[in-house]
């Protein structure tokens, strides 16, 4: 199979939460442990940093990778989901895994995957570990897919665990309270391995402290310890928290593991994060007159901050291209959107996409008015046609909406 055939097989034959939702979720690590044993435990041959949390995992992982690259470390980066190409998930020093490596890996192990009913995510985690080991990276940053305790990535013993924050997302899997979700995320805390917490509440702090103490793990609360940060090419207001988390994580790497990272490396990494790692979709400006911003924020905690930033902008008219997935709690997120906008409702082009007419009907109940469009590109083109140079266009609601625009 060529690369496209290989990726199509991965997407179509195997369960994949990104496309399907709940039916792809597995509730234990049995398959992943079986796979890593079959691959001769590549995860044991790489130094790792493990990153979990509700929001900010991707930005934190990319910021950290950018700094480590500036410091001269060969840096692996595993994140999800991808926006355009599957290979965005697995990078070394900002370069995507080669198509040939993906094809060879799948071809060599396809019968094993099929006979053991490996999920898309389990298979991809195995691919990342195998690639990073064979390429002999100095350090690999491994982002959790969802949760932590039962996530396929949670077979590693990292140098450092990072939990960015806790919000009410994926509640059908992780629990319906912040405390329950924090307990799932805290599942990445390992015995005697330091952990950095980005943001916390009284409720979640108690969970983290209990888990860290039980594991004899040094714990650092970045929002309390880091006061000043450096400028970054990531411009979203929410990046302040991610930058503090990364700075505290670097302090741990310096003091406990002797990583040679200078302040100049940190400054350069923050400024060059997009160039170094290829990160997209975080308060990304696509056009200047009118201003066009896309952002992958898709849950209450993320959208609250993003919508505040939108409202701080100067514009004559606000246009919002909006699409969501069908398991999103509309009663929770739609009230966050401003009523003084023209809405362009659309459906992400995936099985999980919510029908745009249903989205528009619910939005109308909450005072958000606009028209339904057949596709995201059609909606976007209509905003560009209607907006004046002094208007503001926001594109979001889902990672998949942003992906189709980019």
Buried (B, 14 or more C-beta within 10 A) or exposed (E): EEBEEBBEBBEEEBBBBBBBBEEBBBEEBEBBBBBBEBBEEBBEBBBBBBBBBBBBBBBBBBBBBBBBBBBEBBBBBBBBBBBEEBBBBBBBBBEBBEBEBBBEBBEEBBEBBEEEEBBBBBBBBBBBBBBBBEBEBBBBBBBBBBBBBBBBBBBBBBBBBBBBBBBBBBBEBBBEBBBBBBBBBBBBBBEEBBBBBBBBEEEBBEBBBEBBEEBEBBBBBBBEEBEEBBEBBBEBEBBBBBBBBBBBBBBBBEEEEEBEBEEEBBBBBBBBBBEBBBBBBBBBEBEEEBBBBBBBBBBBBBBBBBBEBBEEEEBEBBBBBBBBBBEBEBEBBBEBBBEEBBBBBBBBBBEBBBEBEBBBEBBEEBEBEBEBBEBBBEBBBBBBEBBEEEBBBBBBBBBBBBBBBE
